[in-house]
Amino acid sequence: MYGCASTPLFYPASYIFNIPSAAYVTLLCGNLFIAVTTSYSVFVLERFPNDPYLSALAGALDVFFLIFPPYCLGKGCVELTYRYVMKMVYQSMGIHIQGQWIINVLANLFLPTK
């Protein structure tokens, strides 16, 4: 869905470049760079919950980075994966968490099994 939504952005940028495919590759690399740097910077900062400065910085960056669609996609995928892994870890210890049905619903949206 994200790919379909971001594809119209490539058409106006094709007028800046001599070769239209160069615009596509350049913007694709730019989106990939934005997704990786923003997602991982917030993910790493969220791993230090005991430091109030880093926690506040992670919260501020999380709100600020919402203007970037690649960050939103990356954040959603990281959050989905984190919740799934934590569910599997708890289930391996014999702890069953209620209210985790959203993982199955979102997983079926991303990876249809039927």
Number of C-alpha atoms within 10 A of each C-alpha: 7 10 8 8 9 15 12 10 13 18 14 10 15 16 11 11 12 9 10 15 13 15 20 18 12 14 18 15 12 12 16 14 14 18 20 14 12 20 23 16 13 21 16 11 18 18 12 13 12 9 11 10 12 17 17 14 14 21 14 12 16 20 10 10 18 14 10 13 16 23 24 18 16 18 22 13 16 15 13 16 14 12 15 16 12 12 18 14 13 13 12 10 9 9 11 13 11 7 7 12 9 11 15 13 12 13 15 12 10 11 10 9 7 4
